[in-house]
Amino acid sequence: MNFVLIAAWLLAAVSAIVIHPDAAYIDYIDFHTLGLLFCLMTVMAGLNRLGLFAQAAKKMLSTVKNSRQLELILVLLCFFSSMLITNDVALITFVPFALQVLELAGRKKTLIPVVVLQTVAANLGSMLTPIGNPQNLYLYSRSGMGPGQFLLLMLPLTVLSAALIIILIFVRKKVSLENLCLQETEAPKSCRKAVMYGILFLLCLCCVARVLPVWIMVLLILAAVLAADRRTLRHVDYSLLLTFVGFFIFIGNMGRIEVFCSFLQQMIDGQEVLTAVLSSQVISNVPAALLLSGFTSQWEALLIGTNIGGLGTLIASMASLISYRLVAAALPGERGRYIGCFTAVNAGFLAVLLGAAFLLYR
């Protein structure tokens, strides 16, 4: 059950009691963000179904000689791939892959710390690009900043995050892995479809750069996928799109209530980063971005706060629940240990990056 989706529409319904539905409701919806999010999710679902990401990972692991190299590849795959394929797709793809590889290597006891680091890596790597996660895409669209400006804003924290992840892996014990044997790498299930999705992804980047109108991209995606790979449409996360719509309605209605606007603006004013981090711990960073964007135009601070805010609690980033569900299924008796390790590592990263943010962006 998608509790964030239910919460979004419950909030929308409650707010509609105060602000009755009218013609202004249609203005609440950010169709540009929704269209672009749909396009990117469809392309990533198609590429994932073709097995391209797992294939690339197997090739990288073919020369692994020790546990440190293995962990570096498994974790950094999530970090760098999330910049382009989003944090949730990176985790859906590479956490099951890590479970398989660690078992083959006889390193199942390291599964929990490795998956925790994979999750942190996906959430932090994704903050570098506008397409890395949903809140980035939304705030980037709202802010009007260019791709270069966005990258320069998030680069220092991304570099610091990579350094922290690598240091943590290097302080772990190194064990030789002479007998690691992976299955033969299979060719893509369809080269024609892989080329099609590659072209569509490049066109999506044109939309992100505001070179191509998003409505044209939506039509192109629908036409191409319906003609060549319609089953991919079943794998798109429509619940995320509906969650956005629910929050758009709630935020739009609350923006028409003067008392609430005044209170939230006073609370946020000058404390955008901290407010975004704290609210993300309770409602997760995507809803936090949607909510707070209605009451401040400090886009850079919201981007920093909601990205850092993805660390912390298990629900601070909804992508983190993907890893938890996969580990809970593989090791049902280790759920408590996973949550403890996850919380400790995330709290450490959150403290360091929050401190760095205040030093870098004050």
Secondary structure, 3 states (H helix, E strand, C coil): CCHHHHHHHHHHHHHHHHCCCCCCHHHHCCHHHHHHHHHHHHHHHHHHHCCHHHHHHHHHHCCCCEHHHHHHHHHHHHHHHHHHHCHHHHHHHHHHHHHHHHHHCCCHHHHHHHHHHHHHHHHHHHHHCCCCCHHHHHHHHHHCCCHHHHHHHHHHHHHHHHHHHHHHHHCCCCCECCCCCCCCCCCCCCHHHHHHHHHHHHHHHHHHCCCCCHHHHHHHHHHHHHHHCHHHHHHCCHHHHHHHHHHHHHHHHHCCCHHHHHHHHHHHCCCHHHHHHHHHHHHCHHHHHHHHCCCCCCHHHHHHHHHHCCCCCCCCCCCHHHHHHHHHHHCHHHHHHHHHHHHHHHHHHHHHHHHHHHHHHC
